[in-house]
Amino acid sequence: MSATMTTPSAPVLIPTLNAEESQFLDRVRAFVAEHVAPFTREWENDTFAADIWTKLGAAGMLDVTVPKAMGGSERSCMAYVEMCREMAKGDPALAMNVAAINALCIAHLVHFATDAQRETYLADAMAGRLKLAWGLTEPDAGSDARRVQTKAEPTPGNDGYFTINGHKKFITNGGPADLIILIARTSEKELSAFLVETDQPGFELVGRIPTVGVKASWTSEFKLNNAQGWHTPCTFEQAISLLYRGRLGIAAMAVGIAEKAAELAAEYSVKREQFNRRLADMQSVQNMLADNELDVEAARLLLHKGAAMYDRGENVTTIASMAKLFASEASNRVTNNAIQIHGGRGMTFEFLVEKLWRDAKLTEIGEGCSEIQRMVIAKQRLRALES
């Protein structure tokens, strides 16, 4: 009998959203149309509108991972990824932030914070009054997360608090953040997570890091000089396990980008004429349109399978990596085709496809680059063979 993967090999039924969550998605689409899409170019000049977080909170988009018993909406993973997908069609940078804040930051408070910590921070975080960031990456610790050198030592006379020293880089939303869920080393072999308020003498914001894609996102670098962090009682493995749902969120972002780019490419192809015929009537362009549709559909199916498995409580280690890997690379293929169909015009700021093209690249890097996803998938396959 042959060995099987840790995830089911049989076809997985993908359930539809219930009526209430379908209504929630309708509200998300309306929110994106009014508060996000019209400003996607403007935000690239600086960052998101200052009130976007409280608007997201009021719309129920920052409590989707929080149980109702804690005051949240306790939405399914399917609703979470669909929210991220719709958000990405309006502005990929905001979708990236919303995905990470829900899956990595607020979910951390839900699963690993103490009652006192949740009482202090959770309500304001869900309302968007408390801006959040997740602090893992360092100048010498990227894909190899265990290379983190930031150190945390118990603060004498202040139970539960640690004194933290270190240097973090490429932290999403780190500039505006009021609170950072920060990964630091507690011993030579052990790491854990801490709640670090940015309004304290030990927190030094070095500055913002300009990026070519997802430019509206405030990517930061900061240093910690005897900063105080409130320890959340969890291991590194527990904290990092939140990345599985987070990867599905980034996969949803990639699918949303691809869907928007495919739509724009198809619309342009029927309007633009060359050699006395529409681009859409040329076989070479039709081939790109067909490839786009195939990539979008396959990526969406992988994403939905991962969300369905998560909602059933199944192991999503492999499927989350598969969904993120395929969707991110598909998004880059689709946006590249969209540029090609637009020709030279596609390289100008007049057309949105160039922005989608730039934004898509992040999905192959953030929350585990494509190479890491392939390692995860291969290791799971080999582990199944050896078990």
N, C-alpha and C positions, 0 to 999 in steps of 0.2 A: 504494500500500500504506500503510495507516494506521500511525502510530507506536504503539509498545507501551510499557507501563510497564516499569520496571526490574525488577519482580517478575513472575513468570509469570502470564499471564491464564488459562491452562487450569486446570481443576480439579486440586487437589493432593491426592494420596492421603495420608491421615493414618494413620501406622502405629500399631499398638498397642505397649504396653510389652512388653519381653521378660519372661521368667519371673522373673528375678532382680530387675528393677526393679519388677515387680508385687508381689513380696514386700516390697520396700523400702517401697512405698506402703502396704501392709498395716501395716507397723511404724509408719509415720507416723500412720496413723489411730488405732492403739492408743496411741501417744504423746500425741496430741492429746486423746483421751478421758480419759487418766489424768493428764497433767501440765499441760494447757492449759485446756480448756473449763471444768472445775470452778472455775477461779480467775479467769475473765475479768472478773467484777464486782469481786472483791477487788483485782485489780491496778489498776483505775481509781482506787483511793484513793491509790495511790503509784506503784509501777512493778512490773516483773516480779520474780519471786522471784530472789534473789541467785544461786541455783545453776542457773537455767534454761539459761545458756550452756554450762556443762559437761555438763548433761544432753543438750542439743542436739548437742554435740560427740560424746558417747559414742554417741548414736543415729545418727551419720553424716549429720547434717543441715547441717553446716558445711563439708563437703569435696566437695560435689557438683560444683563447677566445677573441681576440682583433678585433673590427670592422675594415673593410677596410678603413673607413674614418679616423681611428687613426693609420693607417700603418700596421695593422695586416692582417691575412689571413681569419679571420672570419669563421672558420670552424664549422660544425655542431657538436652537442654533440655526435652524432654517430661516427664521425671521431675522436673526442677527446678520447672516450672510447676505440675505436679500436687501436688508437695509444698507449694508456696505456697498453692494453692487449698484443700487440706485443712486447712492451718494456719489460714487465714482463717475457716473455718467454726467453729473453736474460739476464736480471738482474732485479730481483724484487725490489731491493733497489733503483736503478735508476728510475724504473717505479713509485715508491712511491713518489720520489722527483719531478719528472716531472708532475705527477698528481696534487700534492699539489701546486706547483709553478704556474701552469696554472690556476687552479680552485680557489685557495684561495689568491694568491699574485698578479699575473698580472691582474686577473679579478677584484680584489679590486681596483687597479689603474683605470681600465676601468669604473667601476660603481660608485665609491665613491670619487675618487681624484678630486681635482680642476684642472682647465686647467693648472695652473702654476705647480702643482705637476706632472701632466702627462708630461708636457714639460720637466721637470727636470729629470724624471726617466724612462718613459715608453720605449723610443727607446733603451736605453742601456739594459733594462730588457729583451726586446724581442730578442736582439742580444746576450744575455748571457754574456755581459760585466759586468753587475750589478747582482750580485748573491743575491738571495732573500730567506727569511724565513717568516713563519707566527707564531707569538708569542702569544699563548693563555695560555697554560698549566703552572701551578705553583706547588710548592711542596704540597699545600693543595687545589688545584683547578684542578681536572682532568675531570671526567665525569660531575661533577657539576660545569659547567663553570661560573656560577654566583658567585662562591666563590672567584673569582679573587680579590686579595688584592692590586695589583700594582696600585698606585695612580698617577693621572695626574692633575696638577693645572696650570692655565694660567700663562705664563711667563710674568711678567710686562715689558712693553715697547717693546715686540716682538710679534706683532699680529699674531695669527694663531699657535703659538708655545706654548707647554706645558712643564712644568718641571715634569719629571717622576721619581718615586722611587718605586722599587719593586724587585721581584725575579722570574725569569722564569726557567722552567725545562722541559726536554724532548722535546726540540724544534728541529724539523727536519731541517737540513742544517744550523743550527744556528752558527756553528763555522766559516765556510767559508763566511757566508752572509755579504754583504755590507750594505744591507737595510733590516729591519725587520718591517713587518706590525704587530703592537703590540696592543693587547687589554689591556686597563687600565680603572680604575674606575675614573669617573669624579665627582661623588657625592655618597652619601650613596646608592642610588638606580640605578644610571645610569652608563653605561659603553660605551666606544667608541673606535675608532681605530686611531692609530698614526703611522706615518712613522719615524722610528728611525734609523739613520745612526750609524753603529757600530764603525766607526773611529772617536770617540769623547771621551773626558776624563770621561764622566759619564757612559760609557758602560764598564762593567767588565766581561770578559769571564771567568767564573769559571773553565770550562774545558769540556772535552768530556765525555759522558756517554757510556761505553761499553755495547753492547747488544748481545744477543745470535743469533738473527736473523737480517736480513737486516743490516749486520755489516758494509758495506761500507758507509752507510748513516751516516753523521756527526751529531749525536744526542747531543745536547748541554745543558748546564746550564749557565745562566748568571744573573748578577745583574745590576740594574740601580740605580745610585747614582746622583741625580740631572741631569739626562740625558735630552737632548732636543728632543722633538718629534713634528713633524709637523702634526697637527690635520687634519684628513680627515673627512669632515662633514657627519657623518652617525651615526645611532643608533647601539646598540649592536645587535638588532634583524636583522637589515639590513646586518651587517657584517657577522653574523653567518649564514645567509641564503645562503651564497656561499657554505656551506657545502653540500647542496643537490647535486650539480654537483660534488663536491669533493667526496662524498660517491659513486657516480657512477664510479668515477675514481679508487677508492680503490676496488670496486667490479670488475672492469676490471682487475686490478692487480691480484686479487684472481683468476679470470677465467684464466688468462695467466699462473699463477703458476700451476693451476690444469691441464690445457691442456698439459703443458710440462711434468709434472709428469706422467700423464696418458700415454703419448707417450713413455716415457722412460720405464715405467713398462711393457707396451705391447711388446716393442722391446726386453727387457731383457727376457721376458717369452718365446719367441720363440728361443732364443739362449741358454738358460740354460737348462741342462738336469740333472735329478735325477731319480733314479729307472728305468733307461733305457728309459726314455721318457721326452719330453719337459715339462717344467712347464706349458706352454700354453695348453697342453693336459689334465691337471688335473682340475677336475671340481671345486675344491676349489679356484684355481687361476682364472679360467674363471669367477667365481662369482664376484671376486674382480675387474676383468677387466670390467665386465658388470656394476657393481656399479659405477666405475669410469666414464664410458661413460655416464651413466644416470645423474650423478652429474654435469659433465661438460656441457652437453647439456641443462639441466634445468637452470643452473646458467647463461649460455650465453643468453638464451631466456629472462630471467628476466632482465638482463643487457640491452639487445637491446630494450626491451619494455620500460624501463626507459628512455633510450636515445631518443627513438622515441617520447615519450610523452614530454620530455623536448624541443625537437625541434619544437613541435607543440604549445608550450607555455602553456601546461597543468600543473596542480598541480602535482609535483613529490615528495611531502613530503613522502607519504606512499611507493611508488614504489622504491624510492631511498633507503629507509631503508630495504625494502624487498630484493632488489637486493644485497645490501651489506651484509646483514645478511646471506642469503642463500649461496651466492658465497663464502664468507669467511669460513663458516663452511664446505661447500662442498670441498673447497681447502684443508682444514685440513684433511678431510676424505680421499681424493684422495692421498695426499702426504703420509699419514699413510699407506694406502694400497700399495703404491709404495715401501715404506721401507720394508713392510712385504713380498712382492714378491721378492725383492732383498735379503731378509734374512740378515744374519750377514754382508754381503758385503755392504748392504744399509746403515749401520751405519758408514762406513768408508768414508774418504775424497776422495777415488778413484772414487766414484759415485756421480753424481750431486743430486740424490734424497734426500740425507741427508740435503743439503743446501736448497732445495725447501721446505722440511719439516720444517726447522727452520724459513725460511722466511714467510711461510704461516701463522704462528701464529700472526704476526703483523696485518694481515687483520681483525682478530676478535677483535682488540683493537683500532687501529688508526682511527681517525675521527668518534668516537662514537663506543663504544664496543657493543658486541652482545646484552647485557642486555638493553642498551639504545635503540637500534634499535627495540627490542621487545616492549619497553615502547611506542615508537613513533607509531608503527603499532597499538597497542591496543588502544591508546588514540584516534587515528584517527577513528577507528572503533566505539568506544563508542561515540565520538563526533557526528558522523553521525546518530547514533541512537537517540541522544538527540535533534537533530536539527529539 
